[in-house]
Amino acid sequence: MLIYLPIAEVSVNAFVLLGLGGMVGVLSGMFGVGGGFLMTPLLFFIGIPPAVAVATEANQIVASSFSGVLAHFRRKTVDLKMGLVLLVGGLIGAALGVVVFNYLKSLGQVDLLVRLCYVVFLGVVGGLMFIESLNALRRSRKMGGSPVKTRRERTWVHALPFKMRFRTSGLYISVIPPIIVGITVGVLAAIMGVGGGFVMVPAMIYILGMPTKVVVGTSLFQIIFVTAFTTLLHATTNYTVDIVLAVLLLVGGVIGAQVGTQIGTRLKAEQLRILLAALVLLVCGKLALDLLVQPSEIYTLGVAGGH
Amino acid sequence: MWRWLLLCLLFPTHAIAEEVVLGLSSDEVSITTRFDGDEILMFGAIKREEPIPDGPPLEVIIAVAGPSEPLTVRRKARRFGIWVNTDTVEVDAAPSFYAVATSGPLTDVLSSTEDLRYKITIDNAIRSVGAPSNIQDSMAFTDAVIRIREDAALYQHLENQVAVDQQTLFRTNIDLPANLTEGAYATRIFLTRGGKIVGSTETVIDVRKVGLERWLFTLSRHQPLVYGLMSLAIAILAGWGASTAFRLLRER
């Protein structure tokens, strides 16, 4: 069943979109990630203009994060204060990101920027995750137990001024690192059309030293607002949010996420992480290959004026 | 007397003598949510007060052009090992859709001077004034526009696709692809004899988004903030709905 998307101005099969939404939903449910980093490149592959894909995906992430954060609120695993500090950074970052995005769009390099961002971030995160979970798997085979946790050391993070107490996370740290993390994620959200959870979650654990149980809920909380802000910015400056596309992806996504959660509970954590890392590297490899190999058509058409 | 006869031979009165009476299966194309392309049947007759003139047979050319807009054409080149956009040429006006249907091989039914004058073939319908001085091969960019749009079925060469009966009745089908942009599609019909245009007529096919498509598109352009807030409201509602629905399902 073909559906004409009013903003993207292309006709696509509704079932393909529902299927994509469902597939990415299953993965996001299994691995606890937003899935934006998978969905946006997939939308490129099926012929949605990159600018529309990025803006619409931001809108879809609002829905999936909202759905996810409700469960975390019920379990009280959201550090609201930390979330708000991250949010301040996130909004600054998103505004910066949209400015950069629009500037590069006028230069005709937005496609390249988005793809390069994907290759770099997916490569780094996927690679680190793969190595880390491979080690964890080997350790658990050797010793059959979890490694001894060393006490958190005092790093440069603790030497900065403007300290603040975060009760839910049990932290007393400067607000500068969370704001910087927030800005980074905001920029990524605007440029890549992702929530940024795959960057924020490791940063919260390894840089800020937050306890793992509040990390996912807090990052989801922040992501809702940053992606909502990004959606509004794209809608008002680029007119690239396609609501019909978003709804189709949403429907598939929310159903898939619930199925994925069920599958996820039956797999071991290390196996899950290796699978996710392999998936991330696969998407990264495909995008990198597109940049390296000569494209079949070296000319592209764009609307003049670069608005 | 002789002079009058000579004048008649030099300036034949075909242009007035042969007129096109045109019919369209529809002069409106509505882009709905379920739009997946459309087909327009064009037919017509040639009205004349005199018998069919001698000489080369009557041929028909039909050209349908979507709204023209300026385009930016970019070319990729390998820089630092990856493919990036390097050269850019602005094309001043290129139709978003263009179909030329003819009743015979194009070179037989239309002379190149007439083509230039009326801008009938795709190459002449695209206007490109000048490329920046650092680009030598600006023609390659115009060719790329034609190639890319031909692949997308947006530009169509339909040679021998107009059926002409008894030099009087003609008909053809034009397929409109699914990825159509809206606007006024100028439709021109030319009658030719021996490559010379002897008659023509024009009409407009109106292509527009209707219903939900129209409403969403207008809202997104005229009240982008409202549109953005609406998108968010839908997203939040869907997220909340899904979470609640599955919680209820699990509790049962």
Interface residues (C-beta under 8 A of the other chain):
Chain A: M1 L2 I3 Y4 P6 I7 E9 V10 S11 N59 Q60 V62 A63 S64 S65 F66 S67 G68 L70 A71 G108 Q109 D111 L112 A228 T231 L232 H234 A235 T236 Y239 V241 I243 V244 A246 V247 L250 V251 V254 I255 A257 Q258 L291 L292 V293 Q294 P295 E297 I298 Y299 T300 L301 G302 V303 A304 G305 G306
Chain B: I31 T32 T33 R34 F35 D36 G37 E69 P70 L71 T72 V73 R74 R75 K76 A77 R78 G81 I82 W83 V84 N85 T88 E90 V91 A140 F141 A144 V145 R147 I148 R149 A178 N179 T181 K209 L212 E213 L216 F217 S220 R221 P224 L225 Y227 G228 L229 M230 S231 L232 I234 A235 I236 A238 G239 W240 G241 A242 S243 T244 F246
